[in-house]
Structures are given as C-alpha cells and as structure tokens.
Amino acid sequence: MPPPRDPGQDDHLAPGTVPAPRAVFHAEQALLGALLLEPHRRDTLTNVTADSFSTVEHTAVFAAITTLPAPVPDTHATDTTWINQVLATAREQARALTVPYLHSLIQVCPWPQHAPAYARMVEAEHARRRLRASAAYLLHSVHDISLPHPVHTVLAEADTLAAVVDDIATRFPPRAGLLPRTPLPPPGPTPDHGEAVQEEEQALLATAAARPADIGSTRWLLPGDFAQPLHAGLWQCLIALDRRGEPVDPVTVLWEAQQYGLLDDGSAPDKILRLLAQPTPSSEHWGERILRRSLLATASDAARRITAYADDPANTPSQLVVGARRALADLGAIQTRWQHATSAVPPQRPRPAPAPRAGPPTTTAAHATHTPR
C-alpha cells in the first residue's frame, strides 16, 4: 500500500506530485517494523504511545501491537498468526492497512535492537507537534473576537502551553547554550489596531498631562505597550518628569519630548500640544485598555515565535523548550503587570515540576525607548 499521508508534508506541491515523507515517517516505520519482528521489545519503550505517531495507520498498528498479548518468540519466528491478529485489530481504526504493508514495515527496519533509538525520534517529533498545536490554540484565542473575556482565555491557553513545554522538558531536558537559531517571524497582525487605539492612547496622554497625580497609579504601563512610537515616547516623557518631581503640563512635556528627540521626525510642536489638550476623567481606564491590547499582542508574538521554532526541523526538543520558555517569559512579565493593574490574580493550573533550564530566561518584555540626548 502507498505510505499514509504525513501531516508534515508540503500542501502546496504541484497537482500530481507525490510528496516525499518526512524523516519521522521512516523512523515510525522502523520502530513498527522492529516491534512486529520482535514484539518483546515493546516492553523497553516507556514514553511512546499510540498518539505519538503522525498517521492514522501507524497509530493503529502501534495500538494493536501494544494491546494484543505478545506471541511466544519461538513460535512467532515461523508463524504469522500474531501479525495477522495485529492487522485485524489495526484495521478497525485504519481499514486501508494490508498484509503487504505490515511486511514492508519489517523489511525497512534496519536493526530491531535499535528500537529505543527509533522510539526517541518518534517521541521528539510528537513533542514538536504538541508544541505547535498548543501554540496554535494560543494564537487562535488572541484573535477570537467572540470571547467575552479574551485576556482570561488567552492566559489560560498560555498556562496550557507552558505545561506542555514543561512536560517536554521532563523528557528532553534543556542544556545550556541550546538556543533555537530559527529567524524570528516578522510582526503579525495585532488585535484592535485602528483609529480607536489612537484615540485611547491620546486620551491617556492628555489626561496624564492634565492630572500628573494619576501617573503614579499607572506605573504598570510601559512605553512598549503603546502602538504608536510617538505616543510611547510621550509616555516616557511623562514618567521621567514625574519621577524627577518636575512640573507636568503640555508645555513641559513638549520640552521633554524635544530632549528625547521626538521632534526629529518632523512632528510639529503644535501637533503635540493639541494631542495633550483633551483630557478625560480617568487615566486608569485608558491605561488598562492599552495594557490589555499589549498583552494580547505579546501573546500573539509568543505563539508565532513558538510556531516558527516548531516548524524548523533543525531544532531539537531541548531547543524548542528553551525557545518556548523565553517567548513565554515575555508574556509572563506583562501578565504580572496586568494583574497589578487590575488587582486580579487568576487561578494557576497545576504544572509539573520544571526541568533544569538553560540559563535565566528573559523576564521583561523588550520596549523601544529613547534616551535624552
């Protein structure tokens, strides 16, 4: 029978082109062939399950091998009864299976005694698929406009993703220096970027300039949370003036903006003054909305980074663990600020004890800031 469809194959090939199976497909065949030839070797496999395989056919064959009573070795060497039983059981889940395909599995297995090595390969690829799927759920939750409480759902999905990473780490402990070398994906679409975002940021800046006492209550908001670089720079100016205890009003903010080089791009002073001239009653309200959008954008970025790592076959499971943890660390940092802003600490899902990590992950999100000249 033709090899079952590998979900990792290219879906964009020309019509009529038969895609080549990925490396894990051959590892799965070798493992199944080893177990069909020497069924007693299944007792040496501890972390591989039927779900570890990438095709329905291979899943069904492995499930049959591990559930049927093992044959007597001497009898099995000269009798195909047990293999026929495996086929009959597996065909309940994969009717396309045939006797010739099971025999081909035996033929393509180089050395049955290498079954643990083949199993490790299968397990590694399964870890990659689990990570990719969990990242996809996180990304979907970020952009699901039907969610009544998107932040709560996104953080719950992030906890689930972190638990998957921790579980992979228990089987593939990360080692120092094993960072993914996959290029980071370009910025993707960010939720809620539009005219309303501009208005929210301007409302916060104007309110903070009119009521400097409110700045201290929104210290959890960072320049990197703003969508517009000019707005991020103005927020940094407001924070700097407040920390130095200097007067804060539209004119002093404008002067500080000049020191930070915010006028170098051609921004007119009167434009900034107009931007700061329409305060609203509450800074915290607009600050929370800006932080909410920043949290969702950070979650989207983390999911896309992890997906890029998982899509790169050159990354080992250990590298995937390191890369995923670093991506999630940025989300964890902004989650802490969100909890401080809203005084809400959502319940944490139980997670397994983490494996040793490869150096300290980043603990704060990167923020584009200017320094006074």
N, C-alpha and C positions, 0 to 999 in steps of 0.2 A: 504494500500500500504506500502511497506517497506520504512523506513526512507530514505530521499535523502542523497546522498553521502556528507559527511562532508569533506571539503578540508583539514582539520587539522588532519584527521585520518592517521594512520600509513600505508604507502605504501609498507612496507617490511614484511607484515604478510604472513604466510604460505598460499599456494593456498587453497581455500575453506573456509578460516577463515573469519567470519563476524566481522569486526572491531566495537568496541563499539563507539557510538557517543561521542563527547566531551561535556563538561558541557554546553558550549554555545548553543549547539543544543537543549538541553532541555529548556534553557532559551528562545530561539526563539519560541519553541513550546508553552510554557506557555504564552508568550506575544501574539502570534497569537490567541491562544485559548481565552484569555481574551477579545480580540477585536472582535472575532466572537460572543462571548456570549453577550458582552456589547459594541456595536460599538461606543457609545458616548464617551468612554474612549480614543478614538484616539485623541480627542481634547486636552488631557492633555500631549501628547507626543510632544516635541519640537525639539529634536536633532536626532531622529531616522528617517532614510529614507529607501527606498527600498534597496539601496546599502549597508545598514548596516548589511544585513543578509548574511549568509555564503553559502546558497544553492539557486539554481535557483528557486526551488519550493517555498521556504519561501519568497524569493524576490517577486515572482509573487503574492502570496497570500496577502502580505502586501500592494503591489501596488494597488491591486484590492480593498482592504478594505478602503484605504485612498482616492481613486478616485471616488468610487461609492457614490451616495447620501446615507446618513445614514437612516436606516429604523425608523419607528415610534416605540418607545420602547414597547408599549403595544402590538402592532401587531407582532413585532419580537419575543416576548416571546412564541408565539404559531404558528408562520408561518415560514417556511424555504425558503420562496421566496428570501429573500435577500442573504442567504447563497448560494443558487443556482446561483444567479447572480455573487457572488464572485467567485464561481467555474468556471463559464463560462468565466468570464473575465481573471482569472488567467491562465486558460488552453490555452489561446492564447500565453502565454510565456512558460508554462510548461504543456505539454499535458499529462504527467503521473499522474497528480493530479486526485483524485477521491473523491466522496462524503464521503466515509468512513474515508478517511484520514482527511478531514476537521472536521468531527465529533470527530475523535480521538484527534485533537488539543484541542477541547473544554473539552474533558474528562480529559486530562492530566494537565489542568490548575488548580492549587490548589485554588487560590483566584483571581478572576478578579480585585479586588481592589488593588492588588499588581502589576498591570501593570507597573507603573512607575519604580518599582524596577527591573522588568524583562527587561524593556527598557534600564535601565542603564547598565545591564550586556551585553546586545546585543551591546550597544554603545561602551563599554570598549573593547570587542573583536574585533569590527570593527576598533577601533583605533590601536590595535595590528597588524591587517592585513595590514592596511595602512602603518604603520611604517616599517613593514617587506618588503612590496613591494617597497617602496621608497628606502630602503637600498639596495635592490637587483638591482635596476636601477643604483645606485651609483657604486656598485661593478662591474656591467657589463661594465660601461663606463671606469672604470680603466683598464680593461683587453681587451678592444676592440681595436685591433691593426689597424683597418681600419680608425680610427678617424684621420683627418688631424691635428687637434689641440686638443689633448687629455686633456691638462690642462684646457682649456676654458670649454670644455664639462663637465669635472669632477666637476669643481667649480660650474657650472650651476646646475648640479644634486645635489650637496651639498646644494645649496641655496633652491632648491625644497624640499629636505629632511628637512632642518631647518624650512621651512614654515609649513610642515606637523607637526613637533614637536610643533611649536608654536600654531597651531590650536588645537592640542590635549590638550595643556596646558590650553587653554581658557575654555575647558570643564572639564578637570581634573587638577585643579591647584596643582602643586607640593608642598609638605610640607617638612620642614627641617628634615633631617635625613633619608629620604626615598630613600636610595641608593639601586640599584639592588644588590642582593647577588649572582647573577649568575657568576660562574667562567669564566674568560676571555678565549676566544678560543686561541689555540696555533697559533703562527705566520703562516700566509698563504703564498702562492706563491707571490713573489714580482716582479713587472714588470721589465724587462730589466736586470735581474741579470745574468751576464755571463762574458766572457772574456773582452768584450768591456767595461764593468763597471770598471773592474780592471784598464784597460788602461786609462780611463778617470780620475779616482782618482789619479793614479800615475802621469799623465800629470799635473794635477793641483798642486800637492805637489811639483813636481820638478820645475815647473815654479815659484811658490811662494818662494821656497828656493833660486832660482837664481835671482828673482826680488822682493825683500821684499816690495817695494813700492806698489806692486799690492795687498798686503794682506789687506790693509785698504779699498780697493774698493770692497772686497768680504767678509766684516764682517757679511753680512746677512747669510753666510754659517756657520752652526754649526757642531760640531763633530758628532752628531747623524744623520746627513744627509748622512754619508758615509756608504757604505755597509760592508767594512772590518774594524774590530776593530783596526788593526794596523794603517790603514790609518786615522781613526778617531783620534787616539792618536797622530799621527804625525801632523795632522792639529791643534790640541790643542797646541802642542809644538810650532808650527809656530806662532800661535796667541799670546801665552804667551811671546815669545821672542820679538815680535813686540810691544806688549803693554809696555814691560819694556824698550824698546828702546835699546835693546842689538843687537849685530851683528847677522845677519841671513845668514847662508850658510849651506851646507850639514853637515859640521863637528859640528857646534854649535847646529844644530837640532838633530844630533845623540847624543850629550852630554845631551841635554834636554830630549831626549827620554829615556836615561838611568835613569835620575832622576824621570821620570814618571813611571818607571817600565816596559817600553815597551820591554825591552830585557829579561825580566824574563821568557818569554815563549820559550826561545831558539832562538829567532830571532838573526841572526848574524849581527854584525855591518856593514860588507861589503855589506850585502844584502840591508840594509837601504841606504847606500851610493850610491849603484847602482840605487836604486829606485829614488833617488833625483838627479840623474845625467843627466836626459834627459828633459830639459825644452822645452816648446813650446811658441809661440808668445803671447798667451792670456790666462790669468788666469780666466777672467770673463766668457769666453766661456765655459770652463770646469766646472766652478762653477755653472753656470746656468743649465747645463745638470745634474749635481749631485743633485742640488736642485729640479729640475723637477722630477727626479726619486724618491726623498724623499717625495715630495708632493703626488705623486701617491701612494706610499707605505703607507703613513699616511691615505690617503682617503680609501684605501683598508682595513686598520686596523679598521678605524672608522666604515665602513659599516659592517664588520664582527662582531665587538663588538655589534653594534645595533641589528644585526640579532640574535645574541646569546641572548640578553636581550628579544627580542620579542618572541623568541621561548620558553622561560621559562614561563609557565603559572602561576607560583607563583608571577611574577612581576605584580604589579598593573599599570594602565596607568600613575599614578603620578611617579612611579619609572621608568617607561620607559622614561618619559620626562627628569628626572634628568640624567639618564644614557646616553641618546642620546645627551643631551646638553654637557655633559662632553666629550664625544667622539668627537663631532664636534668642541669643543673648541680647541683641539689639531690641527685639520685641519685648523681652523681659524688662529691659530698662524703662521703656516707655509705659509698660503696664504698671510698673511701680509708681510712676508719676501720675498715671490715670487714677490709680487707687487713692493716692494722696489728694488729688483734685476733687474726687467725688466722695471720698471717705467711705468707699465701698471695697471690701476685700472679698472677692468671690471664693467659694469653697474650692480647694485644690483636690484634683483627682489623685488617688493613691498611685505612686510611681515606684518602680523597683529601685533598689539602691544603685546609684550611678557607678559605673566602672571608672577606673583611673582616667583622667583627662590629659590631653596633650597640651599642657601649659594653660595659663589662665585665659578664658575667653574674653572677648570684649564685653564690657559691662555698661557702656554708654553708647547711645546712637551717635553717629557722626553728624556734625552740624556744620554747615558752611557759615563761617563768621568772618567779619572784618576786624582788623585791629587798627587803632588810631595810628595815624602817621605823624 
